[in-house]
């Protein structure tokens, strides 16, 4: 069955490639602004649902691209990763600027936060063309999972934060750090899935795909 990763993240793409899973990619653009008083759980589940809806729309807008490949059924994978502070309410998203990154890092310095990744698998089926109605992909079913990993940081100095920001690595990452890059030097330990912190809990995602096939 055709699998579409609806994400522009090179890290998620590399993880799926590591698993030797055949898939294509599709980038979606949605508003990722948290709502007032929105819980981390509600936020992250809303994100993967919205990304899936945007992906379905894009697929139907470019229908011939996939129907020409003989794809009558598809599984769309959408994912979203956030950091969550010990209060269970404060969401750590991608930093909008240096000051925002510093603010998040100060809250994580010398302590333990959680990284949450939600993954949604959405199975689509191509409906037959009818009079006055063209073919479209329709949602057959969808399922979500959320994986959580504890990440502990060493105490951070201003010099460490400044140097890391200047490296350019933090800009597009939840919580402003990448455990697979220079950010690993800040991590004293983790408890849970490493790939979840990278951006996609790999074994759990593969199990989800298998269940949806």
Secondary structure by P-SEA (a helix, b strand, c coil): cbbbcccccaaaaaaaaaacccbbbbbbbccccccccccaaaaaaaaaaaaaaaaaaaaaaaccccccccccbbbbbbbccccccccccccccccccaaaaaaaaaaaccbbbbbbbbbbbbbbbbbcccccccbbbbbcbbbbbbbbbbbbbccccaaaaaaaaaacccccccccccccccccccccccccccccccccaaaaaaaaaaaac
